[in-house]
Amino acid sequence: MGELHRLDRGGSPLLAAASAAYLATLSGPEQRNTRRAYRSTLRALAAEFAPPGTRFEIAELDDEDNVERLTAWFTARWNDRAAATFNRHLDALRSAVSFWAGQGWLAADPARRLRRRGRAPDRTRAIPAAGIEAILGMDAPIREKTLWTMLYETAARSSEVLALDIEDLDRRNRRSKVTRKGSAVDIIVWQTGTARLLPRLLDGRTRGPVFLTGRRARVALAAADLDPATGRARLSYRRAEEIFNEMTKPLAHPDITDPA
């Protein structure tokens, strides 16, 4: 259960307390990634409406001036980003607003003037079989070779595979639980190629992220995203994409992007 927070006048908590109360509802282990992403959105909201040294009650978002301010702020901050990024932050905001309204802290939706954006048409082409064989046959580091092989054999999203922890793996049965979009839990299954590579990649490790960076983390990260033995961090999607594009550039294939 979430912590109880002192309510201010009229039963309306401060923005920080309201945000904490909402995030406490995302307490399941399968919601870890959602909680992390939504916390980022709410921190940005707090930086705009309740910077340090100020008081901002959640009910103030019902004011028409603040509705206009929120619309302008959100658009200025994320309108130039990819549609998926824009929509993710909007989903986070609206999910929190729905919770706050359910508590009786808001009378209306302050994000009502914002609209989800359509994605640009996907013009990428599938890599032909010969291209796949060339990529998987490259003399690549064991981390990349395992990642690419697992992605190919499981047909999972990069973000799902990169989020895997060693404890998630059922290596005997060549499968693992993953968290899909919308926090749905699913099973992915791999084949012989991945099964042969995993022992070399893990090299005796029994805990922590499956795919790690090459160095210790330079910034503070959640313990779940660190290897407890070495302090190395979970490999990010952005870094994995950069490495993939750089290493496979000589093959002159179309860039691969995750399905939305």
N, C-alpha and C positions, 0 to 999 in steps of 0.2 A: 504494500500500500504506500501511496505517496505521503509526504509529510504534510501536516496541517500548517497553514500560513495565516498569520493575523490579517484580518480584513480591515480596510480603512473605511471611511465614512460611506454610508449607503451600501455596505456589503461589497464594495468593489476593491479588490486587492491591487497592489502596485503591479506594474507590468512584469517585473522580475519574478514576483511570487506567482503570478498567473502563469507565466511561462514554465516555471519549475513544476507547478501542479500539473500542467498538461504533459510535460515530458515524463513525469512519473507514471503516466498511463502507458507509456511505451516501455514496459519493464521486462518483457519477455526476451529470452536470449535470441530468438529469431528476429527481434525488432532492433537489434543492436545497430545495424547500419542505418535503418530509418531514423532511429533516435539521434545518431551522430549527425546525419544530414539536416534533420529538422532543427536541431539545436543551433546549427550554424545560421540558419535563416532567422531564428528568434534572437540570436545575439546581434545580428545586423539590425533587426527591428529595434532592439533596446538601445543600440548605439545611436540611432536616429532620434528616438522619442524619449529616452530616459538615460542620457549620459550621466556619468558619475556626478554626484552632488545635486541631482534633480529628483523630483518626485513626479511620477506619471502613473495615474490610476488607469486600469484597463478600461473602465467605463468611459474615459475621455475619448476613446476611439469612436464612440457614437457621435461625437460632435462633427458637424458637416465640414468645418475647417480642417479637422484632422483626417477626415475621409479624403479630402482633396490633397492634403499633405502626404498621406500614405500612398495614394495613387501616383503622385509625382515622384516621390522617393523611390518606390518600387520600380517604376518605369525607367528612371534615370540610372538605377543601379544595375538592372538586369536586361534591359531591352536590347542591348548590343550583344548579349550572349546567345549561345545556341538555343533553339526553341526548347530542347529537352531540359536545359539548365533553367531557363525562364519558368517552364511549367513545373519543374521540381520544387523551386522556391515558392511558387504560387500555391502548389498543393500543400506544402508545409504550413504556409500562412493560413490557408482556408481550413485545414484540419484543426489547427490551434483555435481559430475563431469559432469553429463549430463547437469545440469543447467549452470555450468560454461562454458562448451563448447558452449552452446546456446547463451551465452553473448559474445562469441568471445575471452574469456580469456584463453582457452586451445585449442590446435590444435589436441590433441589425448587423449586417455584414459590412465591415468597413472596407473590405476588398471587392465590393460588388461592381466597381467600375473596371476592374481588371479582367481580361479575358485570356484564356489559354491560347497559345500560339500553335498554328499548324506547322508540322515539320516539312522541311524542304524535301522534294522527291529524292528517293534513293537512286542515284545513277551509278553506283558502284557495280562492278561485275564480279561474278563468282570466279575464283581462280580455277583454271582447268586442272584436271587430274595430274597432268605432267608437272604443272607448277607446284602443286601440293607435294608431290614426290620430291621435287627439287628442294623445297624449303625444309621438309623433314629430313632430307638427306644431307643437309649442310653440316659442316664441321663447326657446330655452334656450342657455346658453353652448356653444361648440363642443365642449368636452370632454364635457359631459353628452350632447349630441346625438349625438356619435360613439359613445359608450359604449352608450347605449340602442339606437341603430340596429344596432350590431354584435351586441349581445345578441339582438335580435329576429331578425336575419337569419341568425345562426349557430346559434341555440338552445343556445349554450354556457352553462355556469355563470358567474356573475359572477366568482367567484374565478379561473377559468381565463382569462378575458379580461383581468382586472386584472393578471394575472401576465405578460402579454405584454411582450416587449421589441421594440424597433424592428427589431433584427437578426433576430427570428423571422418577420417579415412577408414573405410572397411577394406583393407588391402587384401584380405583373404578372398573376399567376394568381389573385389574390383569395383567398388561403388562408394558413394559418399552422399550425405545430405547437403543440399545447397539451399540458399534462400533466394527465391525468385523475386521479381518486381511485385510490389504489393505485399511483401512479407510472407508469401506462400512458400512452404517448405516442399522441396521436391528431391528426387533421387537422380544422380547422374551415374552412368556406368562406363568404364573405360575398358580398353582391350590390352592385348599383349604388349604393345609398344610402351604404353604408359606404365604397365606393371613392371617392366624390366628397368625402366629409368628411375622410378621413384626411390628404390633403395639407394642408388648412387646419389640422388639429390639430397635425401634426408640424412644419409651418412650417420645413422645412429640416433638422430634427434627423435624425441618422443613427444615434444610439446611445442606449441607456438605455431606461427604461420607456416604454411608449406613453402611459399615463395618469398624469399627474403632479399633485401638489398645487399650490396657487397660490403657496406660499411655500417658501423654503429650509427644509430639515429643521432642527429645533431640538435634536434629539438625535442621537447617533452611530448611523448605520445602515450596513448592509453596502453596499459599493460597487455591488453589483448592483441595489440598490433606489434609486439616486440618478441624476439626470441629471448627467453629467460636466461639462456646460457651466454649469449654473445652480445645482446643488446641491439642486434641488427633489426631493422624495421620490415614490416610487410611491404612487398613490392607494390608500387602504385600502378594504376591503370595507365596514367600518363607516361610514366617511365617505361613501362612494358611496351607501350605503343612506339615510343621513340626508338627503343632498341630494335624492335621488329622492323620498323621502316628503314633504319640505318643498315641493319645487317642484310636485309633482303633487297636493298636498292639495286645491286648488280643484276638481279633477276628481272628487273623492269616489269613488275606486275602491278596491277591496280592496288591502291591502298585498301586494306580491309578495315571496316568499321563494325562495331557491335550493332546488331539490330536494335532498333529503338524499343 
